[in-house]
Amino acid sequence: MAANSAHENYVFWVKTATRASVSVALILIAVKVVAWLMTDSSSMLASLTDSLLDSLASLFTFFAVRYAVQPADNEHRFGHGKAESLAALVQSALITGSAMLLLIHSVQQWIQGTPVRQAEIGVYVSVFAIVLTLALVVLQRVAIKKTGSQAISADALHFTSDLLLNSAVIVALVLSAYGWLWADSIFAIIIAVFLAQGAVRIGWSAFQSLMDRELPDAEKQLIIDTIKGIQGVRGLHGLKTRSAGPTRFVQCHIELDDNLNLRQAHDIADKAELAVANLFDYTEVIIHMDPLSVVPKEIRDEVSQAETSPIPHQAPADDSDPTP
């Protein structure tokens, strides 16, 4: 029941966040198209371009998240969580492309020295965009806190950058209205560079997830400490972790006394799996049982050194206890 409730909570928040994201992006596109046509501002075009990409990225995320939350099936035994990372990777590519186009346009306008018309219209639109985007980002932050969704995190990062982008547009339009014609192009170029940097961060994080990168060290250490705290577990090795969407996957070998019968060993492994699964909301755990006598000493020594060296305050293991 608890697992079903957590899943329903996850689905509710990611769907709410993606619906809001798509709605905000479409509204901003409409008002920015009008503002750009009236002002002919590169900074406003930068903001419009970003909103167009926001809408495409948000739509992709909208559908990817709905696919990601589907339960595992016969063709996808580990679930569909990596669709979230794929959505983030697509966002990265779209943002990078828009940044490059914006950079080219801004340089051309700087060279031509095209003046900005009706700058006040652009300022009003940018203020409206800031208010609307801020409300969306607050909602996304709540959703991230509730779910830890990578796709929503990428979307939130993009819309957070929009707050800076729209603020920069206001400054550029005001300066241009006072005769500083270069300001519009310069700010648009700065915005393009900022967008490209954000895209690289999003893309790298998504790529690492798709490549099954290990969980953070703090989470791995928590898993190790939890398993070693189970009565009957003499040690562990071969720990492997990864994540896909909201789900963490953990597998390892635990070392048990040779004289345990199969039922006793099974009960210990079950307790260890349940303890690890309860550490996080969505976790799948596979534990293999090894008799101490079949674990080579060099493996135990290697694991012991790797696990204890990052924690200088940990007491040295008793020589009579083979626990790594």
Secondary structure as GFF3:
##gff-version 3
##sequence-region A 1 324
A	DSSP	alpha_helix	2	39	.	.	.	ID=ss1
A	DSSP	alpha_helix	42	68	.	.	.	ID=ss2
A	DSSP	alpha_helix	82	112	.	.	.	ID=ss3
A	DSSP	alpha_helix	119	147	.	.	.	ID=ss4
A	DSSP	alpha_helix	150	177	.	.	.	ID=ss5
A	DSSP	alpha_helix	181	210	.	.	.	ID=ss6
A	DSSP	alpha_helix	217	228	.	.	.	ID=ss7
A	DSSP	beta_strand	235	244	.	.	.	ID=ss8
A	DSSP	beta_strand	247	256	.	.	.	ID=ss9
A	DSSP	alpha_helix	262	277	.	.	.	ID=ss10
A	DSSP	beta_strand	283	291	.	.	.	ID=ss11
A	DSSP	three_ten_helix	292	294	.	.	.	ID=ss12
A	DSSP	alpha_helix	297	308	.	.	.	ID=ss13
###
